[in-house]
Amino acid sequence: MSSKGLGSSMYDYIFVGAGLFSATLSNLILKRNSDAKILIIEKRKHIGGNIYTENIEGINVHKYGAHIFHTSNKKVWDYVNSFATFNRFTNSPIAFYKGESYNLPFNMNTFSKMWNIKTPKEAKEIIEKQKKEITNTPTNLEEQAISLVGRDIYEKLIKGYTEKQWGRDCKELPPFIIKRLPVRFIYDNNYFNDSYQGIPIGGYTQMIKNMLGNAKIILNTNYLLNKNEFEAKKIIFTGPIDEYFNYSLGKLEYRSLKFESETLDEENHQGVAVVNYTEKNIPYTRSIEHKHFENTISNKTIVTKEYPCDWNEGMEAYYPINDEKNQLLYDKYKQLSKNENVIFGGRLGEYKYYDMDKIIERAYEYEEIIN
């Protein structure tokens, strides 16, 4: 792994970005052809992209927000387990609203606390009654959410969080953002329905390092400012597709995040890995206590607050705003990309939010294309 010196020889593949997509696709290529010459170029000072974890005080800190691996694809699960041992972490977040705590996802524990009821029948009756408030086809996110889960759940657990996340009133957001909301009429706090779930013991950075193997890696280097220094038969670009074209057609829009971490002289600060704050007047959306991901034993703890914000050039882009305007612009860039000897992949290259397992599935698809 290197952070100095630019490439001079011809490579078979150059990957721009050292995140999960590049790590997976480069690994699959090397499995097919161990003699392939691969170079990874990363503008940050570390590998791993947004799943990068840094060991601080003996705790593996998720530096760019909580990442819990989950999938129902056994092929994907077996694949990641060949690079790391995964624990049995179960994501069971808590939502705080005006001094009250609720279990997520919406389940009988949530409903029992909210309405002082005991049975699924009671919960269903309340939700169905409240859903009737919306008589038309939903035209915005607020109407969509109420039509799915009713007014009470919307007001306490969806509205404030969503408006902070997207920086807009729910009445101004399109309904497709919430196509469905999981509602369980059982006492089950497991956030994901997937068959497999866990965190790599030792952190994601070590897993990515194992995936990259002996591939040459150059850190602290912006490929777009140095592209004339590199030659390859094929370029795989995982940065923003509009940045690659110097924003020639306009800038795609994203939401970004800011993180505020503190180390506390406590063994256990919030009792759970993730707490959502669903009130609008609390500026952060959630707090993450990293030691709970791997059940780390320590007399200190590290807690990170996550603040959504508008994205500006130079900031990390996290969530594509896939409204009609931005999607049309992306489609123009995608058409433009057909004239390049470059493959655009990953969430920034494809302007699409992906869970980690879906990124790996996409890498498998790309491997077949470039084979």
C-alpha positions as a Python dict, from the first residue, in 0.01 Angstrom:
ca = {
    (1, 'M'): (0, 0, 0),
    (2, 'S'): (152, 332, -104),
    (3, 'S'): (63, 698, -66),
    (4, 'K'): (350, 844, -271),
    (5, 'G'): (453, 836, -631),
    (6, 'L'): (237, 840, -942),
    (7, 'G'): (197, 551, -1176),
    (8, 'S'): (397, 540, -1497),
    (9, 'S'): (343, 192, -1642),
    (10, 'M'): (38, 68, -1828),
    (11, 'Y'): (-220, -103, -1609),
    (12, 'D'): (-497, -337, -1709),
    (13, 'Y'): (-738, -162, -1474),
    (14, 'I'): (-726, 159, -1277),
    (15, 'F'): (-985, 197, -1004),
    (16, 'V'): (-1057, 551, -890),
    (17, 'G'): (-1169, 522, -529),
    (18, 'A'): (-1084, 257, -269),
    (19, 'G'): (-1431, 187, -134),
    (20, 'L'): (-1635, -133, -123),
    (21, 'F'): (-1725, -135, -493),
    (22, 'S'): (-1362, -103, -606),
    (23, 'A'): (-1242, -353, -347),
    (24, 'T'): (-1499, -610, -460),
    (25, 'L'): (-1464, -567, -835),
    (26, 'S'): (-1083, -560, -827),
    (27, 'N'): (-1085, -872, -610),
    (28, 'L'): (-1318, -1053, -852),
    (29, 'I'): (-1097, -956, -1146),
    (30, 'L'): (-786, -1087, -970),
    (31, 'K'): (-965, -1411, -886),
    (32, 'R'): (-1032, -1456, -1256),
    (33, 'N'): (-688, -1340, -1366),
    (34, 'S'): (-419, -1329, -1099),
    (35, 'D'): (-178, -1163, -1344),
    (36, 'A'): (-401, -859, -1401),
    (37, 'K'): (-219, -532, -1329),
    (38, 'I'): (-446, -322, -1107),
    (39, 'L'): (-395, 23, -958),
    (40, 'I'): (-623, 177, -697),
    (41, 'I'): (-615, 559, -671),
    (42, 'E'): (-779, 717, -367),
    (43, 'K'): (-799, 1089, -293),
    (44, 'R'): (-847, 1037, 82),
    (45, 'K'): (-569, 934, 317),
    (46, 'H'): (-725, 592, 377),
    (47, 'I'): (-889, 298, 204),
    (48, 'G'): (-1246, 186, 270),
    (49, 'G'): (-1449, 481, 145),
    (50, 'N'): (-1742, 559, 371),
    (51, 'I'): (-1722, 225, 552),
    (52, 'Y'): (-1377, 317, 685),
    (53, 'T'): (-1331, 235, 1052),
    (54, 'E'): (-1056, 378, 1272),
    (55, 'N'): (-944, 223, 1599),
    (56, 'I'): (-957, 486, 1874),
    (57, 'E'): (-921, 395, 2242),
    (58, 'G'): (-953, 30, 2138),
    (59, 'I'): (-1292, 100, 1976),
    (60, 'N'): (-1351, 59, 1603),
    (61, 'V'): (-1514, 390, 1513),
    (62, 'H'): (-1737, 411, 1205),
    (63, 'K'): (-1596, 742, 1084),
    (64, 'Y'): (-1867, 811, 824),
    (65, 'G'): (-2176, 691, 1006),
    (66, 'A'): (-2313, 358, 1119),
    (67, 'H'): (-2265, 70, 876),
    (68, 'I'): (-2434, -261, 956),
    (69, 'F'): (-2391, -532, 696),
    (70, 'H'): (-2713, -717, 615),
    (71, 'T'): (-2825, -932, 325),
    (72, 'S'): (-3045, -1223, 226),
    (73, 'N'): (-2806, -1319, -52),
    (74, 'K'): (-2605, -1616, 76),
    (75, 'K'): (-2350, -1577, -202),
    (76, 'V'): (-2278, -1221, -85),
    (77, 'W'): (-2271, -1328, 281),
    (78, 'D'): (-2027, -1610, 211),
    (79, 'Y'): (-1814, -1372, 5),
    (80, 'V'): (-1767, -1108, 277),
    (81, 'N'): (-1711, -1379, 537),
    (82, 'S'): (-1413, -1499, 335),
    (83, 'F'): (-1238, -1171, 424),
    (84, 'A'): (-1355, -1117, 781),
    (85, 'T'): (-1527, -1293, 1069),
    (86, 'F'): (-1864, -1132, 1131),
    (87, 'N'): (-2026, -1110, 1472),
    (88, 'R'): (-2396, -1157, 1548),
    (89, 'F'): (-2478, -787, 1586),
    (90, 'T'): (-2851, -714, 1558),
    (91, 'N'): (-2951, -359, 1474),
    (92, 'S'): (-3217, -255, 1727),
    (93, 'P'): (-3221, 126, 1725),
    (94, 'I'): (-3417, 349, 1960),
    (95, 'A'): (-3605, 667, 1869),
    (96, 'F'): (-3622, 959, 2114),
    (97, 'Y'): (-3910, 1205, 2090),
    (98, 'K'): (-3975, 1470, 2356),
    (99, 'G'): (-3842, 1261, 2642),
    (100, 'E'): (-4008, 941, 2523),
    (101, 'S'): (-3822, 640, 2381),
    (102, 'Y'): (-3962, 407, 2117),
    (103, 'N'): (-3832, 86, 1962),
    (104, 'L'): (-3762, 73, 1590),
    (105, 'P'): (-3867, -49, 1342),
    (106, 'F'): (-4238, 7, 1406),
    (107, 'N'): (-4350, -301, 1594),
    (108, 'M'): (-4566, -404, 1889),
    (109, 'N'): (-4313, -262, 2136),
    (110, 'T'): (-4353, 74, 1958),
    (111, 'F'): (-4732, 58, 1954),
    (112, 'S'): (-4761, -62, 2312),
    (113, 'K'): (-4559, 237, 2432),
    (114, 'M'): (-4740, 483, 2208),
    (115, 'W'): (-5099, 379, 2277),
    (116, 'N'): (-5080, 170, 2595),
    (117, 'I'): (-5215, -136, 2416),
    (118, 'K'): (-5119, -504, 2418),
    (119, 'T'): (-5251, -685, 2112),
    (120, 'P'): (-5188, -669, 1737),
    (121, 'K'): (-5563, -635, 1685),
    (122, 'E'): (-5569, -311, 1886),
    (123, 'A'): (-5270, -172, 1699),
    (124, 'K'): (-5415, -256, 1358),
    (125, 'E'): (-5744, -90, 1443),
    (126, 'I'): (-5575, 234, 1549),
    (127, 'I'): (-5348, 247, 1243),
    (128, 'E'): (-5627, 165, 997),
    (129, 'K'): (-5849, 435, 1149),
    (130, 'Q'): (-5574, 698, 1123),
    (131, 'K'): (-5480, 598, 768),
    (132, 'K'): (-5831, 696, 654),
    (133, 'E'): (-5733, 1060, 698),
    (134, 'I'): (-5581, 1040, 349),
    (135, 'T'): (-5858, 985, 96),
    (136, 'N'): (-5671, 1083, -220),
    (137, 'T'): (-5364, 943, -391),
    (138, 'P'): (-5070, 1082, -188),
    (139, 'T'): (-4908, 1384, -353),
    (140, 'N'): (-4627, 1438, -102),
    (141, 'L'): (-4430, 1251, 161),
    (142, 'E'): (-4653, 1355, 449),
    (143, 'E'): (-4965, 1216, 284),
    (144, 'Q'): (-4777, 903, 180),
    (145, 'A'): (-4652, 835, 534),
    (146, 'I'): (-4992, 891, 696),
    (147, 'S'): (-5156, 665, 437),
    (148, 'L'): (-4914, 390, 541),
    (149, 'V'): (-4884, 421, 921),
    (150, 'G'): (-5126, 689, 1042),
    (151, 'R'): (-5089, 1032, 1198),
    (152, 'D'): (-4938, 944, 1540),
    (153, 'I'): (-4641, 746, 1409),
    (154, 'Y'): (-4584, 1004, 1137),
    (155, 'E'): (-4580, 1301, 1377),
    (156, 'K'): (-4359, 1141, 1642),
    (157, 'L'): (-4123, 916, 1452),
    (158, 'I'): (-4110, 1025, 1086),
    (159, 'K'): (-4178, 1395, 1031),
    (160, 'G'): (-3895, 1565, 1222),
    (161, 'Y'): (-3630, 1308, 1131),
    (162, 'T'): (-3719, 1319, 762),
    (163, 'E'): (-3727, 1698, 745),
    (164, 'K'): (-3381, 1715, 903),
    (165, 'Q'): (-3252, 1443, 671),
    (166, 'W'): (-3365, 1614, 351),
    (167, 'G'): (-3368, 1979, 459),
    (168, 'R'): (-3727, 2030, 343),
    (169, 'D'): (-4078, 2017, 483),
    (170, 'C'): (-4241, 1677, 433),
    (171, 'K'): (-4517, 1847, 232),
    (172, 'E'): (-4249, 1957, -16),
    (173, 'L'): (-4094, 1612, -53),
    (174, 'P'): (-4215, 1365, -317),
    (175, 'P'): (-4409, 1061, -194),
    (176, 'F'): (-4173, 809, -357),
    (177, 'I'): (-3907, 871, -90),
    (178, 'I'): (-4121, 658, 140),
    (179, 'K'): (-4258, 389, -90),
    (180, 'R'): (-4322, 162, 205),
    (181, 'L'): (-4271, 165, 580),
    (182, 'P'): (-4211, -161, 767),
    (183, 'V'): (-4488, -224, 1019),
    (184, 'R'): (-4465, -539, 1227),
    (185, 'F'): (-4742, -660, 1450),
    (186, 'I'): (-4500, -868, 1656),
    (187, 'Y'): (-4266, -782, 1943),
    (188, 'D'): (-3946, -781, 1736),
    (189, 'N'): (-3687, -499, 1744),
    (190, 'N'): (-3458, -643, 1474),
    (191, 'Y'): (-3443, -356, 1224),
    (192, 'F'): (-3364, -569, 920),
    (193, 'N'): (-3562, -855, 772),
    (194, 'D'): (-3255, -1002, 602),
    (195, 'S'): (-3137, -1355, 675),
    (196, 'Y'): (-2780, -1248, 759),
    (197, 'Q'): (-2656, -954, 961),
    (198, 'G'): (-2340, -856, 1144),
    (199, 'I'): (-2031, -639, 1180),
    (200, 'P'): (-1681, -756, 1077),
    (201, 'I'): (-1482, -817, 1393),
    (202, 'G'): (-1187, -580, 1383),
    (203, 'G'): (-1365, -324, 1166),
    (204, 'Y'): (-1440, -271, 798),
    (205, 'T'): (-1098, -126, 714),
    (206, 'Q'): (-926, -457, 778),
    (207, 'M'): (-1187, -635, 566),
    (208, 'I'): (-1126, -396, 274),
    (209, 'K'): (-751, -439, 315),
    (210, 'N'): (-795, -816, 286),
    (211, 'M'): (-1010, -773, -24),
    (212, 'L'): (-757, -548, -197),
    (213, 'G'): (-477, -796, -135),
    (214, 'N'): (-158, -698, -315),
    (215, 'A'): (-314, -447, -555),
    (216, 'K'): (-107, -131, -585),
    (217, 'I'): (-271, 155, -397),
    (218, 'I'): (-195, 525, -417),
    (219, 'L'): (-354, 743, -147),
    (220, 'N'): (-389, 1122, -113),
    (221, 'T'): (-418, 1157, -490),
    (222, 'N'): (-696, 1316, -693),
    (223, 'Y'): (-711, 1119, -1016),
    (224, 'L'): (-892, 1395, -1203),
    (225, 'L'): (-605, 1636, -1136),
    (226, 'N'): (-344, 1380, -1241),
    (227, 'K'): (-515, 1165, -1503),
    (228, 'N'): (-244, 1228, -1761),
    (229, 'E'): (2, 1051, -1532),
    (230, 'F'): (-183, 720, -1556),
    (231, 'E'): (-252, 475, -1835),
    (232, 'A'): (-483, 176, -1831),
    (233, 'K'): (-678, -42, -2069),
    (234, 'K'): (-988, 28, -1859),
    (235, 'I'): (-1073, 293, -1599),
    (236, 'I'): (-1333, 220, -1331),
    (237, 'F'): (-1440, 552, -1180),
    (238, 'T'): (-1635, 548, -853),
    (239, 'G'): (-1637, 920, -786),
    (240, 'P'): (-1920, 1159, -881),
    (241, 'I'): (-2001, 1120, -1249),
    (242, 'D'): (-2068, 1494, -1289),
    (243, 'E'): (-1730, 1579, -1135),
    (244, 'Y'): (-1558, 1354, -1390),
    (245, 'F'): (-1706, 1571, -1664),
    (246, 'N'): (-1616, 1890, -1474),
    (247, 'Y'): (-1987, 1960, -1413),
    (248, 'S'): (-2020, 2050, -1782),
    (249, 'L'): (-2396, 1982, -1782),
    (250, 'G'): (-2457, 2110, -1428),
    (251, 'K'): (-2417, 1975, -1076),
    (252, 'L'): (-2611, 1681, -940),
    (253, 'E'): (-2757, 1745, -596),
    (254, 'Y'): (-2686, 1551, -277),
    (255, 'R'): (-2740, 1571, 94),
    (256, 'S'): (-2428, 1558, 303),
    (257, 'L'): (-2343, 1488, 668),
    (258, 'K'): (-2128, 1641, 937),
    (259, 'F'): (-2004, 1436, 1230),
    (260, 'E'): (-1931, 1549, 1584),
    (261, 'S'): (-1756, 1290, 1801),
    (262, 'E'): (-1655, 1293, 2165),
    (263, 'T'): (-1474, 1048, 2390),
    (264, 'L'): (-1645, 1003, 2725),
    (265, 'D'): (-1515, 855, 3050),
    (266, 'E'): (-1810, 617, 3064),
    (267, 'E'): (-1847, 247, 3003),
    (268, 'N'): (-2192, 284, 2848),
    (269, 'H'): (-2349, 613, 2745),
    (270, 'Q'): (-2673, 533, 2562),
    (271, 'G'): (-2711, 156, 2594),
    (272, 'V'): (-2751, 93, 2220),
    (273, 'A'): (-2546, 149, 1905),
    (274, 'V'): (-2789, 386, 1732),
    (275, 'V'): (-3040, 637, 1870),
    (276, 'N'): (-3260, 837, 1631),
    (277, 'Y'): (-3369, 1186, 1740),
    (278, 'T'): (-3700, 1252, 1569),
    (279, 'E'): (-3775, 1602, 1698),
    (280, 'K'): (-3724, 1878, 1442),
    (281, 'N'): (-3566, 2119, 1692),
    (282, 'I'): (-3279, 1878, 1776),
    (283, 'P'): (-3032, 1948, 1494),
    (284, 'Y'): (-2879, 1600, 1466),
    (285, 'T'): (-3067, 1298, 1338),
    (286, 'R'): (-2892, 1030, 1537),
    (287, 'S'): (-2613, 947, 1778),
    (288, 'I'): (-2389, 644, 1744),
    (289, 'E'): (-2209, 471, 2030),
    (290, 'H'): (-1951, 270, 1841),
    (291, 'K'): (-1844, 21, 2108),
    (292, 'H'): (-2183, -151, 2092),
    (293, 'F'): (-2118, -267, 1734),
    (294, 'E'): (-1855, -514, 1854),
    (295, 'N'): (-1942, -525, 2224),
    (296, 'T'): (-1603, -370, 2302),
    (297, 'I'): (-1497, -378, 2667),
    (298, 'S'): (-1356, -40, 2770),
    (299, 'N'): (-1390, 216, 3046),
    (300, 'K'): (-1427, 482, 2775),
    (301, 'T'): (-1681, 524, 2500),
    (302, 'I'): (-1699, 727, 2178),
    (303, 'V'): (-2027, 884, 2070),
    (304, 'T'): (-2083, 1050, 1732),
    (305, 'K'): (-2369, 1284, 1646),
    (306, 'E'): (-2478, 1298, 1284),
    (307, 'Y'): (-2591, 1631, 1135),
    (308, 'P'): (-2750, 1634, 787),
    (309, 'C'): (-2663, 1936, 575),
    (310, 'D'): (-2671, 2070, 224),
    (311, 'W'): (-2395, 1946, -4),
    (312, 'N'): (-2151, 2187, -162),
    (313, 'E'): (-1855, 2113, -388),
    (314, 'G'): (-1563, 1982, -183),
    (315, 'M'): (-1789, 1808, 70),
    (316, 'E'): (-1857, 1435, 81),
    (317, 'A'): (-2176, 1345, -107),
    (318, 'Y'): (-2386, 1089, 82),
    (319, 'Y'): (-2746, 1082, -39),
    (320, 'P'): (-2841, 1145, -402),
    (321, 'I'): (-3153, 1357, -439),
    (322, 'N'): (-3318, 1137, -698),
    (323, 'D'): (-3600, 1369, -792),
    (324, 'E'): (-3707, 1412, -1154),
    (325, 'K'): (-3475, 1706, -1223),
    (326, 'N'): (-3162, 1534, -1093),
    (327, 'Q'): (-3247, 1201, -1254),
    (328, 'L'): (-3282, 1368, -1593),
    (329, 'L'): (-2943, 1535, -1545),
    (330, 'Y'): (-2784, 1206, -1444),
    (331, 'D'): (-2929, 1038, -1753),
    (332, 'K'): (-2755, 1304, -1967),
    (333, 'Y'): (-2422, 1235, -1795),
    (334, 'K'): (-2475, 862, -1841),
    (335, 'Q'): (-2529, 917, -2212),
    (336, 'L'): (-2215, 1131, -2223),
    (337, 'S'): (-2016, 858, -2049),
    (338, 'K'): (-2071, 621, -2341),
    (339, 'N'): (-1808, 820, -2531),
    (340, 'E'): (-1544, 745, -2268),
    (341, 'N'): (-1322, 442, -2206),
    (342, 'V'): (-1444, 456, -1848),
    (343, 'I'): (-1686, 248, -1643),
    (344, 'F'): (-1879, 444, -1380),
    (345, 'G'): (-1978, 242, -1076),
    (346, 'G'): (-2079, 271, -712),
    (347, 'R'): (-2323, 510, -551),
    (348, 'L'): (-2153, 824, -688),
    (349, 'G'): (-2073, 687, -1031),
    (350, 'E'): (-2432, 566, -1073),
    (351, 'Y'): (-2595, 846, -868),
    (352, 'K'): (-2788, 592, -664),
    (353, 'Y'): (-2792, 501, -297),
    (354, 'Y'): (-2687, 139, -239),
    (355, 'D'): (-2673, -76, 72),
    (356, 'M'): (-2344, -260, 107),
    (357, 'D'): (-2474, -597, -10),
    (358, 'K'): (-2622, -436, -322),
    (359, 'I'): (-2286, -275, -399),
    (360, 'I'): (-2130, -621, -395),
    (361, 'E'): (-2405, -758, -617),
    (362, 'R'): (-2342, -473, -862),
    (363, 'A'): (-1970, -552, -861),
    (364, 'Y'): (-2052, -910, -961),
    (365, 'E'): (-2263, -775, -1248),
    (366, 'Y'): (-1983, -542, -1361),
    (367, 'E'): (-1732, -827, -1350),
    (368, 'E'): (-1941, -1017, -1602),
    (369, 'I'): (-1966, -708, -1825),
    (370, 'I'): (-1593, -637, -1839),
    (371, 'N'): (-1494, -1004, -1857),
}
